């Protein structure tokens, strides 16, 4: 027999991994599990079966957590949190290191149990999920060691409720538990109902590592258990990975509670192939992008965009490759695609594909096992960008495709989605790649690669793919808060109406400032501003929902501001400072007249310094190059959030406006500002400074009127990317609730005071930027 004959006739496998050790561990536990609370497994209670999706066989019976059990887990975490934090970073690092070592020692057990429970191929569990989980604990052991020197002003948030999905049960656990523990938090974690077994095995190794009781608590059950965790009054932070629909409900449920929140949600990630790409590599990358874990990946490259000149050839090669994929027993090391997690998910995928009426469907010409939840790799071509299958997450081994003609159209199609989690760009032209990547609305962009992850590189989305980052230095902010405890902020009232003569006999009724010019309010109403002695200082307009709309449209028209250089933005900020300085006495007098205090001069000088500091940071608040274990780099780029709506501080009418505006526009954002409600004339006087300082039209827009009336229109406007509130009227809950519509970022004060005279602008700069991680492998 010749070598050619051998290759033509040789079949793969089978090369089945033994499940004996994993099944023995389940038997040793009695095939029934309670919860892991306060360092101990509770007695099993009424619950549900965990099944192997590849066979339908029951693996174990799990317990549905009750209110009392969730309360017990939270209480255990609360009791343990203080001692765990006071152990210090180096002390916590030793436990995290021990957990990482135990994950290595039991790597094969974790991999097999993950495959049995989830249905993913053993080579994925063995080679990707488990090593990455180990990496996160090693990496965050280092972060714990460095916390006291590198993050001296940060402390733990407290008790963290963490809810993870079924597609990466162990890896998502590591992503959330490792940074939380490193920073001194304790956790109550709920694994997915379908896939809880590796979380319970992890609880077992926490005991082996000697982790103090109550630091990690794990409760199992369905979505009702997650709802109990989200609503629990003694939990300080919620971290959720899952669907956008559920994420939106969690945002609304936590509104006004003061809980910190991070959401990693759904995606419809574009996979862009240009005509100069290495086609064979791009096809192979696409196999990994969409059929990895049977397409049950939130950042799966599920939306293929192919350059028209190579589209037909690319699709032909892709179909040929699909027909050679191996589907079957996930424990077989030769298998490419395993089982879908559950019959419910299988039915959802089938229904989505059956709804197609426009595209040509190609199911891979492969044999499916006789039993189990298996769905064939599927390609649907010829879809229009607005087709439901191009817009909605299928979360299965289904790829949808369309074509583009120019790079500009590729970017337009890629961004034509409500999601923004990840994207892949394939081209041999490095200039094209690095031109395209920053234009994509995505938290992660891979160049000539896909599905690259590491603990050192932040992962997370924009738009309706959620907010917050997991991994890297940027991920630590989700589990820390400043050590300084802000004081309560009392409502600031305007001066009482008087009957004195106007300060200025001429009518100088102010207008709104929209699109670089003064504009009359849509509603036509104005209200008076009085001095302490009853003199009429002037009138200001009462902005309405329509004025918010006009201001946002003006900000959208100024999108080019984000592409300007930091140097240019700095020059304009310096110019603003110069012009404000020239009128310092006038502004100080106006502030004193409105507030009946003598702090006007100090406030004006602080505002001038804020402008200078923002200008200084404009070209210096840089990203990072992360050290990741590939031959290449992961660039953490700091990009502007977009359009920021802000309710400015009432108590410092000029500094509260400048303190928000200056760092926001320094980072390339556009702003819609609601001026101090009781003392708005400082803002209306500031119009003239803006008009004489070369600020492009639409970059800064200022409204006056009731914060309560303006909060909801700003927070619910789909064109606004973030809303901040420093109002003395506590509108935090209203803003967070209304923001759930498009899951915009929020930064609210929860009726706590802000030190506007603090010289450090970095908290505002951090809120004004979003991290985009661009992975650039290199080499042949």
matplotlib code that plots the C-alpha trace (Angstrom):
import matplotlib.pyplot as plt

x = [0.0, 1.3, 1.4, -1.2, -3.5, -3.0, -4.0, -7.0, -8.4, -7.3, -10.1, -9.9, -10.2, -12.0, -9.7, -12.0, -11.1, -12.0, -14.7, -14.1, -12.4, -15.0, -17.8, -16.1, -16.0, -19.7, -20.3, -18.1, -20.4, -23.5, -24.5, -26.4, -25.2, -26.3, -24.8, -21.3, -21.9, -19.5, -16.8, -19.2, -21.4, -25.0, -27.3, -29.0, -32.5, -35.3, -33.9, -33.2, -31.1, -27.9, -27.6, -25.0, -26.3, -24.4, -26.3, -29.2, -28.0, -28.3, -25.0, -26.2, -29.1, -28.6, -30.4, -32.7, -31.6, -34.3, -34.5, -33.0, -30.1, -29.3, -29.5, -27.1, -24.6, -24.7, -24.4, -21.4, -19.8, -20.4, -18.9, -15.8, -15.3, -13.6, -11.1, -10.4, -9.7, -7.6, -5.5, -3.7, -2.8, 0.2, -1.9, -4.7, -2.2, -1.0, -4.5, -5.1, -1.8, -2.8, -6.1, -4.2, -1.9, -4.8, -6.5, -3.4, -3.1, -6.8, -6.8, -7.9, -10.7, -12.0, -11.8, -13.7, -16.3, -16.8, -17.2, -19.7, -21.7, -21.6, -21.2, -18.1, -15.3, -12.7, -9.9, -11.6, -12.1, -8.6, -6.6, -8.6, -11.0, -9.0, -5.6, -7.3, -9.0, -5.6, -4.1, -6.7, -5.9, -2.2, -2.5, -4.8, -2.6, 0.0, -2.6, -3.3, 0.4, 0.7, -2.5, -1.2, 1.6, 0.0, -3.6, -3.0, -6.3, -8.5, -10.3, -12.7, -16.3, -17.5, -19.8, -20.1, -23.0, -21.9, -24.1, -22.4, -23.7, -23.6, -21.3, -18.0, -18.9, -15.4, -13.8, -16.5, -16.2, -12.5, -13.0, -15.2, -14.0, -10.2, -10.3, -13.0, -10.9, -7.7, -9.1, -10.4, -14.1, -16.0, -18.4, -21.8, -21.7, -24.6, -23.6, -25.9, -28.7, -27.5, -23.8, -23.1, -20.8, -17.4, -18.4, -19.0, -15.7, -14.1, -15.7, -14.0, -10.6, -11.2, -11.5, -8.3, -6.5, -7.6, -9.6, -11.2, -14.8, -17.3, -14.9, -16.4, -20.0, -21.8, -25.6, -27.3, -30.7, -32.6, -33.1, -35.2, -32.0, -30.2, -33.1, -32.7, -29.0, -29.6, -32.3, -30.4, -29.9, -26.6, -24.8, -22.6, -21.9, -23.5, -21.5, -23.5, -22.6, -25.6, -28.2, -28.9, -32.5, -31.7, -28.9, -31.5, -33.7, -30.8, -30.0, -33.5, -33.7, -30.5, -31.4, -31.1, -29.8, -26.2, -25.0, -22.0, -22.8, -20.9, -22.6, -21.1, -23.9, -24.8, -23.2, -23.5, -19.8, -18.7, -16.0, -14.6, -12.7, -11.0, -10.0, -6.3, -6.7, -5.0, -8.3, -7.3, -6.3, -9.4, -11.6, -9.8, -10.1, -13.8, -14.2, -12.8, -14.9, -18.3, -18.1, -16.0, -18.2, -20.9, -21.3, -22.5, -20.1, -21.2, -18.3, -18.7, -17.9, -21.5, -21.8, -19.6, -18.9, -16.9, -15.4, -17.3, -14.3, -13.6, -17.0, -17.8, -14.4, -14.5, -18.0, -17.0, -13.9, -15.9, -18.6, -16.0, -14.4, -17.7, -18.4, -15.2, -15.9, -16.3, -19.4, -20.0, -19.1, -17.5, -15.1, -13.5, -10.4, -10.9, -14.2, -14.5, -18.1, -19.8, -23.3, -25.6, -26.1, -29.8, -32.9, -34.3, -31.4, -31.4, -35.1, -34.3, -31.6, -33.8, -36.6, -34.3, -33.0, -36.5, -37.6, -35.2, -37.0, -34.3, -31.0, -29.5, -29.0, -26.1, -26.0, -22.7, -22.8, -22.0, -23.6, -25.1, -25.2, -28.4, -29.0, -28.1, -28.4, -26.4, -27.0, -25.1, -22.8, -24.8, -24.1, -26.8, -25.7, -27.3, -28.9, -29.7, -28.1, -31.5, -32.6, -33.5, -30.8, -28.2, -29.3, -30.3, -28.0, -28.7, -26.2, -25.6, -23.4, -25.1, -23.2, -24.9, -23.3, -23.4, -20.9, -19.4, -17.7, -15.5, -13.7, -16.1, -19.1, -17.5, -17.3, -20.8, -22.2, -20.1, -21.5, -25.1, -26.1, -27.2, -24.4, -20.7, -18.7, -16.0, -14.9, -12.4, -10.6, -8.7, -6.3, -2.6, -2.5, -1.5, -2.5, -6.0, -6.3, -5.2, -7.4, -10.4, -10.1, -10.5, -13.6, -15.5, -18.0, -16.6, -14.8, -12.4, -11.0, -8.8, -6.6, -6.0, -7.1, -10.2, -11.1, -7.8, -8.2, -5.9, -6.1, -3.9, -6.1, -9.5, -12.6, -16.0, -18.4, -20.1, -23.6, -26.0, -23.2, -22.8, -20.4, -17.3, -14.2, -12.9, -9.2, -6.2, -5.7, -8.9, -10.9, -9.9, -12.0, -15.1, -14.0, -12.6, -13.9, -12.0, -11.1, -12.5, -16.1, -18.2, -20.5, -24.3, -25.3, -28.3, -30.6, -29.5, -32.3, -32.3, -32.8, -36.4, -38.3, -38.2, -39.7, -36.6, -35.7, -33.7, -29.9, -29.8, -32.6, -32.1, -33.8, -31.0, -32.9, -30.5, -31.1, -30.0, -26.6, -27.1, -25.0, -22.6, -25.2, -27.8, -31.3, -34.7, -36.3, -38.8, -41.4, -41.0, -40.9, -38.4, -38.0, -36.4, -33.1, -33.0, -30.3, -30.4, -31.7, -34.5, -33.1, -33.8, -30.6, -32.1, -34.2, -33.2, -35.1, -36.8, -35.5, -37.8, -37.6, -37.4, -34.5, -32.7, -33.4, -32.0, -28.9, -28.2, -28.7, -26.2, -23.7, -24.2, -23.3, -20.0, -18.8, -15.6, -14.4, -13.5, -11.1, -9.2, -5.8, -5.3, -3.0, -5.8, -8.2, -5.6, -5.2, -8.9, -9.0, -6.1, -7.9, -11.0, -8.9, -7.4, -10.7, -12.3, -9.3, -9.8, -13.3, -12.6, -13.8, -17.1, -17.8, -16.8, -19.2, -22.0, -21.4, -21.4, -24.6, -26.4, -25.2, -25.0, -21.5, -18.0, -16.4, -16.8, -13.2, -12.0, -14.4, -13.4, -9.7, -10.5, -12.4, -9.5, -7.1, -9.5, -9.4, -5.6, -5.4, -7.8, -5.7, -2.6, -4.2, -5.7, -2.6, -1.3, -4.1, -2.7, -3.6, -1.3, 0.4, -0.5, 1.9, -0.1, 1.3, 1.2, 3.7, 2.0, 0.5, -2.8, -3.3, -5.6, -6.8, -8.7, -11.5, -14.2, -17.5, -19.4, -22.2, -22.3, -25.4, -24.6, -26.6, -24.1, -23.5, -25.9, -23.6, -20.7, -22.4, -19.3, -16.8, -19.5, -20.0, -16.4, -15.3, -17.6, -17.1, -13.4, -12.2, -15.0, -14.2, -10.5, -11.0, -13.0, -16.5, -19.4, -21.5, -25.1, -24.9, -27.8, -26.5, -26.9, -30.6, -30.7, -27.7, -27.8, -26.5, -22.8, -23.5, -25.3, -22.5, -20.1, -21.7, -19.6, -16.4, -17.3, -18.2, -14.8, -12.6, -13.0, -15.0, -16.6, -20.4, -22.1, -19.2, -20.6, -24.3, -25.8, -29.4, -31.0, -34.1, -35.3, -33.0, -35.9, -37.5, -34.2, -32.9, -35.3, -35.1, -31.3, -31.2, -33.7, -32.4, -30.9, -28.4, -26.8, -24.0, -23.6, -25.4, -23.7, -25.5, -24.0, -27.3, -28.3, -31.7, -31.2, -32.1, -29.8, -32.4, -34.5, -31.4, -30.2, -33.7, -34.2, -30.7, -31.7, -33.3, -30.0, -27.8, -25.9, -23.2, -24.1, -22.2, -24.4, -23.8, -26.5, -27.0, -23.3, -21.1, -18.3, -15.1, -15.0, -11.8, -9.8, -7.0, -7.0, -9.1, -8.4, -11.8, -13.6, -11.1, -11.7, -15.5, -15.1, -13.2, -13.8, -11.1, -10.9, -8.5, -7.0, -5.1, -2.4, -0.5, 2.6, 4.9, 4.3]
y = [0.0, 3.4, 6.5, 8.1, 5.1, 5.2, 8.9, 8.3, 5.4, 6.3, 7.2, 9.4, 7.7, 6.9, 8.0, 8.2, 9.8, 7.7, 9.2, 6.7, 9.1, 11.8, 9.3, 8.0, 11.4, 11.8, 8.4, 9.4, 12.4, 10.1, 11.5, 14.1, 17.6, 20.3, 23.7, 24.9, 27.3, 28.5, 26.0, 23.0, 21.0, 21.2, 18.2, 17.6, 18.9, 18.9, 19.8, 18.7, 16.5, 17.4, 15.4, 14.6, 16.4, 13.9, 10.9, 12.3, 10.3, 11.7, 12.6, 13.9, 15.5, 19.0, 21.1, 24.1, 26.8, 28.3, 31.8, 30.5, 28.9, 32.0, 34.1, 31.6, 31.9, 35.7, 35.7, 33.4, 35.7, 38.8, 37.2, 36.2, 39.3, 41.5, 38.9, 38.0, 41.6, 42.2, 39.2, 41.5, 41.1, 38.8, 36.6, 36.2, 35.6, 32.4, 31.0, 31.9, 30.3, 27.2, 27.0, 27.5, 24.6, 22.4, 23.2, 22.0, 18.8, 17.9, 19.3, 16.1, 15.5, 19.1, 18.7, 15.4, 16.5, 19.8, 17.8, 15.3, 18.2, 20.7, 18.5, 20.4, 18.3, 17.1, 18.8, 22.1, 21.5, 20.1, 22.5, 25.8, 26.0, 24.4, 26.0, 29.4, 28.9, 28.1, 31.1, 33.4, 32.2, 32.5, 35.9, 37.3, 35.8, 38.2, 41.0, 40.3, 40.4, 43.8, 45.4, 47.3, 48.9, 49.4, 50.2, 51.9, 53.9, 51.0, 48.5, 45.6, 46.3, 43.6, 40.7, 39.9, 38.0, 36.2, 34.5, 32.6, 30.8, 27.3, 27.6, 28.0, 26.9, 26.6, 29.4, 31.9, 30.9, 31.7, 35.0, 36.2, 34.5, 35.1, 38.9, 39.2, 37.2, 38.9, 42.3, 41.1, 40.4, 37.3, 35.7, 34.0, 32.3, 30.7, 28.4, 27.7, 25.2, 23.0, 22.9, 23.1, 20.2, 21.8, 24.6, 22.0, 20.3, 23.7, 24.1, 20.8, 22.1, 25.3, 23.0, 21.3, 24.7, 25.6, 28.6, 30.3, 29.4, 31.7, 33.2, 31.2, 30.1, 28.2, 27.8, 25.9, 26.3, 27.9, 31.6, 32.2, 31.7, 34.3, 36.7, 36.1, 37.0, 40.1, 41.3, 40.5, 43.7, 42.5, 42.0, 44.9, 43.9, 41.8, 40.3, 38.6, 36.8, 35.7, 37.0, 40.6, 40.1, 39.0, 41.6, 44.3, 43.0, 42.9, 46.5, 47.5, 45.4, 46.9, 50.5, 52.8, 50.1, 51.4, 47.9, 47.9, 46.0, 44.5, 42.7, 40.6, 39.8, 38.6, 39.3, 39.0, 39.4, 40.2, 38.1, 40.3, 38.8, 41.1, 40.0, 40.0, 37.7, 34.3, 32.5, 29.1, 30.6, 32.6, 29.5, 27.6, 30.6, 30.7, 27.1, 28.0, 31.3, 29.7, 26.0, 26.2, 24.9, 24.3, 28.0, 28.5, 31.4, 35.0, 36.3, 33.7, 35.0, 34.3, 37.0, 36.5, 39.5, 38.6, 40.9, 40.4, 39.6, 36.4, 35.6, 32.7, 31.1, 31.6, 30.1, 27.1, 26.4, 26.9, 24.4, 21.9, 22.4, 22.1, 18.7, 17.4, 18.4, 15.5, 15.5, 13.0, 11.8, 14.8, 12.5, 11.4, 13.4, 13.4, 15.2, 18.8, 19.6, 18.3, 18.4, 21.4, 21.9, 20.9, 19.9, 23.4, 25.1, 22.6, 23.5, 27.2, 26.8, 24.7, 27.3, 30.2, 28.3, 27.3, 30.9, 31.7, 32.8, 34.6, 32.8, 29.6, 27.0, 24.5, 21.9, 20.1, 16.7, 14.8, 12.0, 12.9, 10.5, 8.6, 10.2, 13.3, 17.1, 17.4, 20.0, 20.1, 23.0, 25.3, 28.1, 30.5, 32.8, 35.6, 37.3, 41.1, 43.0, 43.6, 40.0, 38.6, 35.9, 38.6, 40.6, 38.2, 35.8, 32.2, 30.7, 27.6, 26.2, 28.4, 30.9, 33.7, 35.5, 38.5, 40.4, 43.9, 45.9, 48.5, 48.7, 51.5, 49.3, 46.5, 48.7, 49.9, 46.4, 45.2, 48.0, 47.5, 45.7, 46.5, 44.4, 45.2, 42.3, 41.2, 41.2, 39.5, 41.2, 39.1, 40.8, 40.6, 44.4, 45.6, 49.2, 48.1, 45.9, 48.7, 51.2, 49.0, 47.7, 51.1, 51.8, 48.7, 49.0, 46.1, 45.6, 43.1, 42.9, 40.1, 40.6, 37.5, 35.4, 34.7, 33.6, 34.7, 35.2, 35.8, 36.9, 39.9, 41.3, 42.8, 41.2, 42.8, 44.6, 47.9, 48.7, 45.9, 43.5, 44.9, 47.0, 46.4, 44.4, 41.1, 40.5, 42.8, 45.9, 47.3, 44.3, 45.1, 48.3, 46.1, 44.6, 47.7, 51.1, 54.1, 54.0, 57.5, 57.3, 60.2, 62.2, 62.4, 65.1, 67.3, 68.8, 72.3, 74.8, 78.0, 81.3, 82.2, 84.4, 88.1, 91.3, 93.3, 95.2, 93.3, 93.6, 94.5, 96.6, 95.2, 91.9, 89.4, 86.1, 83.3, 80.6, 77.0, 76.1, 73.5, 72.8, 75.7, 78.4, 79.7, 78.3, 79.1, 76.3, 74.2, 74.7, 78.4, 78.5, 80.3, 80.7, 83.4, 83.2, 85.3, 86.6, 86.1, 89.6, 89.1, 90.8, 89.2, 88.0, 86.8, 84.2, 80.8, 78.5, 75.3, 72.6, 69.7, 66.3, 67.9, 70.0, 66.9, 65.4, 68.4, 68.4, 64.8, 65.2, 68.1, 65.9, 63.1, 65.5, 66.3, 62.6, 63.8, 65.1, 61.6, 61.3, 64.5, 64.2, 64.6, 67.5, 69.4, 68.8, 70.0, 73.3, 74.0, 73.2, 75.6, 78.2, 77.7, 78.1, 81.3, 82.9, 81.8, 83.3, 86.6, 86.8, 85.2, 88.2, 88.4, 84.6, 84.8, 87.7, 85.8, 82.7, 84.7, 86.5, 83.2, 81.1, 83.9, 82.6, 83.9, 81.0, 82.2, 83.1, 79.7, 77.9, 79.8, 79.2, 75.5, 75.4, 77.0, 74.4, 71.7, 72.9, 73.0, 69.5, 68.0, 69.6, 68.0, 64.6, 64.9, 63.4, 61.4, 59.2, 56.3, 52.7, 49.7, 46.8, 43.7, 40.9, 37.9, 34.4, 34.7, 35.8, 39.1, 42.0, 42.8, 46.5, 48.0, 51.2, 53.8, 55.1, 57.7, 56.4, 58.6, 60.9, 61.5, 63.1, 64.6, 66.2, 68.7, 69.4, 71.9, 73.1, 74.3, 75.7, 76.4, 73.8, 71.1, 71.8, 72.2, 69.2, 67.0, 68.7, 69.1, 65.5, 64.2, 66.2, 65.8, 62.1, 62.8, 62.5, 64.9, 66.1, 67.1, 68.9, 69.8, 72.8, 73.3, 73.5, 76.2, 78.2, 78.0, 81.4, 80.4, 77.9, 80.4, 82.9, 80.1, 80.0, 83.0, 81.3, 78.3, 80.5, 82.3, 79.2, 77.3, 74.5, 72.7, 72.9, 70.0, 69.0, 70.8, 71.3, 72.9, 72.7, 74.4, 73.4, 70.7, 67.8, 65.5, 66.4, 66.0, 62.7, 60.3, 61.7, 61.5, 58.0, 56.5, 58.2, 55.5, 58.0, 58.6, 56.2, 57.1, 59.1, 60.6, 62.3, 64.6, 66.3, 67.0, 65.6, 61.9, 60.6, 57.6, 55.0, 56.7, 57.0, 53.4, 52.1, 54.1, 53.2, 49.5, 50.2, 50.1, 49.2, 52.5, 53.1, 55.0, 56.9, 58.2, 59.6, 57.9, 61.2, 61.2, 64.3, 64.6, 66.5, 68.8, 70.5, 67.3, 67.7, 64.1, 63.8, 60.1, 58.8, 61.0, 60.0, 56.4, 56.9, 58.8, 56.1, 52.5, 49.8, 48.2, 45.2, 44.7, 41.4, 41.5, 38.2, 38.4, 36.1, 33.6]
z = [0.0, -1.0, 1.3, -0.9, -0.5, 3.2, 3.4, 1.0, 3.1, 6.6, 9.0, 12.1, 15.4, 17.4, 20.2, 23.1, 26.4, 29.5, 31.6, 34.4, 36.9, 36.4, 36.8, 39.9, 41.4, 40.8, 42.4, 45.4, 46.0, 45.8, 42.4, 44.4, 45.3, 47.7, 47.7, 48.8, 51.6, 54.3, 53.3, 53.5, 51.1, 52.3, 52.3, 48.9, 48.6, 46.0, 42.6, 39.0, 36.9, 35.1, 31.9, 29.3, 26.2, 24.0, 25.3, 27.4, 30.4, 33.9, 35.4, 38.8, 40.7, 41.8, 44.4, 43.7, 46.1, 48.3, 49.7, 53.0, 51.2, 49.2, 52.4, 54.2, 51.3, 51.4, 55.2, 55.0, 52.4, 54.5, 57.6, 55.7, 53.7, 56.3, 57.4, 53.8, 52.8, 55.8, 55.0, 52.6, 48.9, 49.5, 51.8, 49.3, 46.5, 48.2, 48.1, 44.5, 43.6, 45.4, 43.5, 40.2, 41.1, 42.0, 38.8, 37.0, 39.1, 38.4, 34.8, 33.1, 35.6, 35.0, 31.3, 31.2, 33.6, 31.6, 28.4, 30.0, 31.4, 28.5, 25.4, 24.0, 22.4, 24.9, 23.0, 23.6, 27.3, 27.6, 25.5, 25.9, 28.8, 31.6, 30.8, 30.5, 33.9, 35.4, 33.7, 35.3, 38.8, 38.3, 36.8, 39.5, 42.2, 40.9, 40.9, 44.5, 45.3, 43.6, 44.8, 47.8, 45.9, 42.5, 43.6, 47.0, 46.8, 46.0, 48.2, 47.8, 46.9, 49.4, 48.6, 44.9, 43.4, 40.2, 37.6, 34.8, 31.7, 30.4, 27.4, 29.4, 32.9, 34.4, 32.4, 33.2, 36.8, 36.7, 34.9, 37.7, 40.9, 40.4, 40.2, 42.9, 45.4, 44.4, 45.3, 48.6, 47.8, 48.7, 46.3, 45.9, 42.6, 40.7, 37.8, 35.0, 35.6, 32.8, 33.7, 37.4, 37.9, 37.3, 39.7, 42.4, 41.6, 41.9, 45.4, 46.3, 45.3, 47.3, 50.3, 49.3, 49.0, 52.5, 51.4, 54.4, 54.9, 53.3, 50.8, 47.9, 48.1, 45.3, 45.0, 42.2, 40.5, 37.7, 36.9, 40.0, 42.1, 40.0, 40.6, 44.4, 44.2, 42.1, 44.5, 47.7, 49.8, 51.3, 47.9, 46.8, 43.2, 40.5, 37.7, 35.0, 31.8, 29.6, 27.3, 26.5, 27.4, 30.9, 31.2, 30.5, 33.3, 35.8, 34.9, 35.7, 38.9, 40.3, 39.4, 42.4, 44.7, 44.6, 43.5, 41.2, 37.9, 35.1, 32.2, 29.5, 27.1, 23.6, 20.3, 16.6, 15.8, 12.2, 10.5, 7.7, 4.9, 2.4, -1.1, -0.3, 2.7, 2.9, 2.0, 3.3, 6.7, 6.8, 6.2, 8.9, 11.3, 10.5, 11.5, 14.9, 15.0, 14.5, 15.2, 18.3, 21.1, 18.5, 18.0, 21.6, 22.1, 22.8, 20.6, 17.9, 14.4, 13.4, 10.7, 7.7, 5.5, 2.4, -0.2, -3.4, -5.6, -3.6, -2.2, -4.5, -4.1, -0.3, 0.1, -2.1, 0.0, 3.2, 2.2, 1.3, 4.7, 6.4, 4.8, 6.4, 9.9, 12.3, 14.6, 17.3, 20.8, 22.5, 24.4, 21.1, 20.6, 16.9, 17.0, 15.7, 16.8, 19.9, 21.2, 21.8, 25.5, 25.8, 23.8, 24.6, 22.9, 20.0, 19.4, 19.5, 16.9, 14.7, 14.9, 13.9, 10.9, 9.9, 9.9, 7.0, 3.8, 2.0, 2.1, 0.6, 3.3, 3.3, 6.1, 6.3, 4.6, 7.8, 9.7, 13.0, 16.0, 16.5, 19.9, 21.7, 21.0, 17.8, 15.1, 11.8, 11.0, 8.8, 6.4, 5.1, 2.3, 0.3, 3.3, 3.4, 6.3, 7.9, 7.8, 11.3, 11.0, 10.4, 13.4, 16.1, 18.0, 17.1, 19.6, 17.7, 14.8, 12.2, 10.1, 8.1, 5.3, 3.0, 0.8, 0.6, -2.1, -0.3, 3.1, 4.0, 3.3, 5.3, 8.4, 7.8, 7.6, 10.6, 12.7, 11.5, 14.7, 18.2, 19.6, 19.9, 21.5, 19.1, 15.4, 13.2, 10.3, 7.7, 5.3, 4.4, 4.2, 7.7, 6.9, 6.0, 9.1, 11.5, 9.6, 9.9, 13.5, 15.3, 13.2, 14.4, 17.2, 19.3, 22.5, 21.0, 17.5, 16.2, 13.2, 11.1, 14.1, 16.2, 19.7, 21.3, 25.1, 28.0, 31.6, 30.8, 28.1, 28.9, 27.4, 27.1, 24.8, 23.9, 23.0, 23.9, 24.4, 27.9, 29.9, 32.0, 31.3, 32.5, 32.6, 32.6, 34.8, 33.4, 34.7, 38.3, 38.4, 38.4, 41.8, 43.6, 44.8, 46.1, 49.8, 50.4, 51.5, 50.0, 52.2, 51.7, 49.3, 50.3, 47.7, 46.7, 46.5, 44.5, 46.1, 47.0, 44.6, 45.5, 44.4, 43.8, 40.7, 38.0, 38.4, 34.7, 33.4, 29.9, 29.3, 28.8, 28.8, 28.1, 25.5, 25.2, 23.6, 20.9, 17.8, 18.4, 18.7, 21.1, 20.5, 21.9, 23.9, 22.1, 24.8, 25.0, 28.8, 31.0, 34.8, 36.9, 38.9, 42.0, 44.3, 48.1, 48.5, 46.1, 43.0, 39.6, 38.1, 34.9, 33.2, 31.8, 29.4, 30.6, 28.2, 27.2, 25.6, 22.2, 23.2, 24.3, 20.9, 19.1, 21.3, 20.7, 16.9, 17.1, 19.0, 16.4, 13.6, 15.4, 15.3, 13.6, 17.0, 18.0, 15.1, 15.9, 17.6, 21.3, 20.5, 18.7, 21.5, 24.0, 22.1, 22.2, 25.9, 26.6, 24.6, 26.8, 29.9, 28.5, 27.7, 31.0, 32.8, 31.1, 32.5, 35.9, 37.9, 36.1, 36.6, 40.3, 40.9, 39.1, 41.2, 44.5, 43.5, 42.7, 45.7, 48.3, 49.2, 48.7, 47.0, 43.4, 42.9, 44.2, 42.0, 38.9, 39.5, 40.0, 36.7, 34.9, 36.4, 35.4, 31.8, 31.9, 33.4, 30.9, 28.1, 29.6, 29.7, 26.1, 24.5, 27.5, 28.7, 26.8, 26.2, 26.9, 25.1, 27.1, 27.5, 26.2, 25.5, 21.7, 19.1, 18.7, 20.8, 22.4, 22.2, 24.9, 23.1, 25.0, 22.8, 23.6, 24.8, 22.3, 23.3, 27.1, 28.7, 32.1, 34.9, 36.3, 40.0, 41.5, 44.3, 42.1, 39.0, 36.9, 38.2, 38.1, 34.4, 33.4, 35.6, 33.5, 30.1, 30.0, 30.6, 28.4, 25.4, 26.0, 25.3, 22.1, 23.4, 22.7, 25.6, 26.3, 29.7, 31.9, 33.9, 37.6, 38.2, 41.0, 39.7, 35.9, 34.9, 35.2, 32.4, 30.2, 30.6, 29.6, 26.1, 25.1, 26.2, 24.1, 21.1, 21.2, 21.7, 18.4, 20.0, 16.9, 16.7, 18.5, 20.6, 23.7, 24.1, 27.2, 28.4, 31.4, 33.4, 35.7, 36.1, 36.9, 33.5, 31.6, 33.2, 31.6, 28.0, 28.2, 29.8, 27.4, 24.2, 21.9, 20.5, 23.9, 24.9, 28.5, 31.2, 34.2, 37.1, 39.8, 40.5, 44.1, 43.2, 43.5, 40.1, 40.1, 40.1, 37.4, 35.1, 35.6, 35.0, 31.8, 30.6, 30.3, 26.9, 25.1, 28.1, 28.0, 30.5, 33.6, 36.3, 39.1, 42.5, 44.5, 46.4, 47.5, 47.3, 44.8, 45.6, 42.6, 43.9, 43.8, 41.2, 40.0, 36.8, 36.2, 37.6, 35.0, 32.2, 33.0, 32.8, 29.5, 27.7, 26.7, 26.3, 22.9, 22.8, 19.3, 18.9, 16.3, 15.8, 13.6, 11.8, 9.0]

ax = plt.figure().add_subplot(projection="3d")
ax.plot(x, y, z, "-o")
ax.set_aspect("equal")
plt.show()
